[in-house]
Amino acid sequence: MMSYDLHLHSCLSPCGDDSMTPNNIVNMARLIGLGAISVTDHNSLRQQPAIQSCAQKAGIEYVCGVELQTREEVHVLGYFPSTAVAVVQRWIEERYSGRENRTDYFGSQWIMNDQDEVVDEENQLLLDSLNASLEECIAMIHQFKGKAVLAHAWGKSNGIIPQLGFIPKNLAFDGIEVRDLKEIAFIKRNSPWVKETLWLCSSDAHQLIDLHEPEYTLTHAQWQELKGGSG
């Protein structure tokens, strides 16, 4: 079994604290005893190389991730092989709104290297919806050999149920994220056609203190399925 927290935001996400640097995230995960993590910044994978390098040096399992905001303002987590990061980033950038970030209002969007040095800043506002539907985003995730997980599906803004009212019957997702395992029963009552799926309980951390303690686990088989061909 492997303890995990697979929904973390770095300082690239405008809502992420500036202390959420690659090394700080990885060192906090190691300090509290997590075995696997994923940084899933809003609508960008530009922080992935630095985070992956830091995790590898620290001996923590890592899977590349992103949190997409669809045209319907639904949040979907995509987990990808590292070989897909560049092509997925291009796909995302082609669907940006074009609105520039306002650092005085939304916060900075820093891109760092694995020494926690700022090497660039993202000017596109990453909190905007992409010009892509929920179905299109999930299809893209699968096209590039990734796994699609419905983020904070119950009871939080931009979750699929708060946004749409239910989970569509034929939606081809691979997993559902909840804030705690009690939410599973509520989701099944709301959308009874949801049967067996991968249930993930992650923190959606925007500060270092938000990372989950190592209480939620995946089997080795579940981790390998989620990670796919990640290097």
Secondary structure, DSSP 8 states (H G I E B T S, - for coil): -EEEEEEE--TTSTTS-TT--HHHHHHHHHHHT-SEEEE--BT--TTHHHHHHHHHHHT-EE-EEEEEE-TTS-EEEEEE-GGGHHHHHHHHHTT----B--TTTT---EEE-TTS-EEEE--B-TTS--SS-HHHHHHHHHHTT-EEEETT-SSSTTSHHHHHSS--TT---SEEEESSTTHHHHHHHHSTT--S-EEEE---BSSGGGS--TT-EE-HHHHHHHHTT--
